């Protein structure tokens, strides 16, 4: 499926990403023509209202790309406050793509939240996780409140999506790769940003895309 990079509206994303549980890859898609694209300079864009979170994410992913030998820039440096505060048209984004081409960029990697689902999980004392009970009585006594208490807490499961688009001069501007990940309820944004990038990097390495 070929899609243009045109639906930018800086909504909520990484302010929702913060959890002790590592993000998990749900699905990936790679263009059959992905190996035909030569990418050297990438713009990293995180769609988020909170600027500090957006900058933190874009900085970490930019640095990860630089380690692999790519030139990389941040969307927070490219898009000014006036641009991100108003709705854009396809013509606006065409102009953005042309400006990127003029500055030597040939790809954009875009990350955003695409869904949220309410879930429930059992409450359990962290110190007892993985405990080995040698007697029925101690095991039962430790967990008996499950029988008469609700014993659960609600949390949100977010689905995030990272897409790599080519804006090469000699190729059709197209989607090269996409990955969808599940991310638990917010807890620690900095840690989750690092884990998210690690998981995405491994998924792309596996399919020989960028990393």
N, C-alpha and C positions, 0 to 999 in steps of 0.2 A: 504494500500500500504506500503510495507516494503522497507526501503532504508537504506543503510549503510552510516555512517558518513565518506565520502571520498572525497567530491568535494570542499575542502578548497582552495580558492585562494583569498587572502585578497584584495578585490576590494572595491569600494566606497559603504558606507552605511550611517553611522550616521552623516557624514559631510553633508548629504542631509536632515537630520532630524532636523527641527527647525521651529516651527510655533506657531501661537497663537491658531489655531484650534486644538482640541484634536485629536489624531489618532483614527480612527474608525475601528472596527473589520469588515472585509468583509466576512470571512469564517473561520471555524475551522474543524479539523478532529481529531478524537480520536480512537486509536486502540481498537478493541473489547477485546483485551487481556491486556489493560492498567492496569487494577486493579490487574493483576497477577505479576506485577513488583514491587520489593521493592527497593526504591532509597534512598540512604543515603548521597552520596557525588557527587556533580555536578560540572562539569567544564563549566564556562560561556564563550562563544566565540562570539565576535562581529566582523564581516568581514568588515574592514575599512582600508583605506590607512593611514588616519590621526591617529597617535598613541594616541594623547591626547584625541581624541574623543572616540576611542576604549576603552581606559583605563577608561574613565569616565562612559561609558555605562556598562562595565563589572563590575566595582566597585559597582555601584548602584544596579545592579541585584544580584550580589553576596551577598551584604548586606541584600537585601530583602529576599533572601533564608535563610541566617543565622538567621534572625529574626524568621523564621518558623521552626528552629531547624535543618536545613541541614548543613552539611559541604559543603563548596563551594570554588572554586578557580577561578582565572581569566586566560583566554587564553593568555593574554599579559604577564603573569608571566611564563607560561608553554612553549610558543613558542618563541624562540629567533629570533633576527633580521635576521639571516642567513636563518632560516627556512621559514619565511614569505615572503622573497624577491625573492624566486624562485618557479617555478612550481613543484608540487609534483605528485607522482604516487600513484596508489592504494596500492602498496607495502609499500610506505612511510607512508601512513595513517594507514595501518595495524600495522606497528611498533609503531605508535603513540598510537593507541588504546591499544596495549599490555602494553606500558609504563604507560598509565593511569590506567589500571587494576592493575599493579604492585604497583601503588601508592594509591590504594584503591578507585579510582573513579568508579562509576557504571552508570553514565549518563553524557551526554553532551547537553547543550542547546545552539543552534546556531541561530544567527540573521543576516539577510542580506537583501539587496534590490534586488527585482526580476523584477521590471518593473517601467516605468515612462510614464506619459501621459500628454500632454499639454492641459491646460484648460484656460477658460476666466471667469472673474468675474467682476461685476459692481463695479466701484469706488464709494465710499460713505464716507462722512465725519463721523468720528467716533462719534463726539458729537451729531449727528442727528439720530443715530441708535435708533430705538424704539420711536422716537418722536411722540406725538399725535397731529395731525393737526385738528383744529376745524373749519377751513374754507378751501374751495376749492382753493382760491387764494393763500394762504400761502403754501399749499401743492404743487400746480402746480409750483409756483415760485421757490421753493426750489429744485425741481427735473427737471426743464424744460430743462436743458442741455442734458438730455438723448435723447431728440428729435433731437438734431442737432450735438451733439458730439458723438464720438465713445463710451465714457463712460465705458470702460472696461480695465482691465489689464490682461496680460497673466501670468500664473503661472504653475508650474509643480506639478502634483499629483503623489507621489511615492507609490508604493506597497512594503511593507516590510513583511518579513516572519520570524517567530520564530518557530524553530522545537526542539523537545525534543527527543533525541536518547538514547536508553539503550545500555550499553556495559557490561552488567552483565555477570558473569562467568557461571551461570547456565541457562541462557536464550539466545535465538537467538538475535544477535545484530540488533535491529530493531527500526523503527520510532514508538514512543509512542503517540505523539501529535504534531499537527501543527496548527498555526494560521496565517492568512494573514490580514494585516492592511493597510489602506490608510493613508498617511501622506502628509500634504500640503507642499508648498514651504518653504525653509529654512528661519528662522528668528532668533529664540532663541534656540540654540542647547541644552543647559543645561535644560531648561524648557521642551523641547520636549522629551528628554531622560526620565525625571521623569514621564511625562504623558504617554509615550509609555509603560514603565514598569508597571505603574498603570493599564493601560488598559489590558495588557497581563496577569497581575496577576489576575484581576477580571475574565477574560475569562477562565483561568485555574482553578480558584476556582469554577466557575460555573460548570465545567465538572469534578471537583474533581481530578485534576492533579497537583501534587506537592504542590501547595498552599492550 
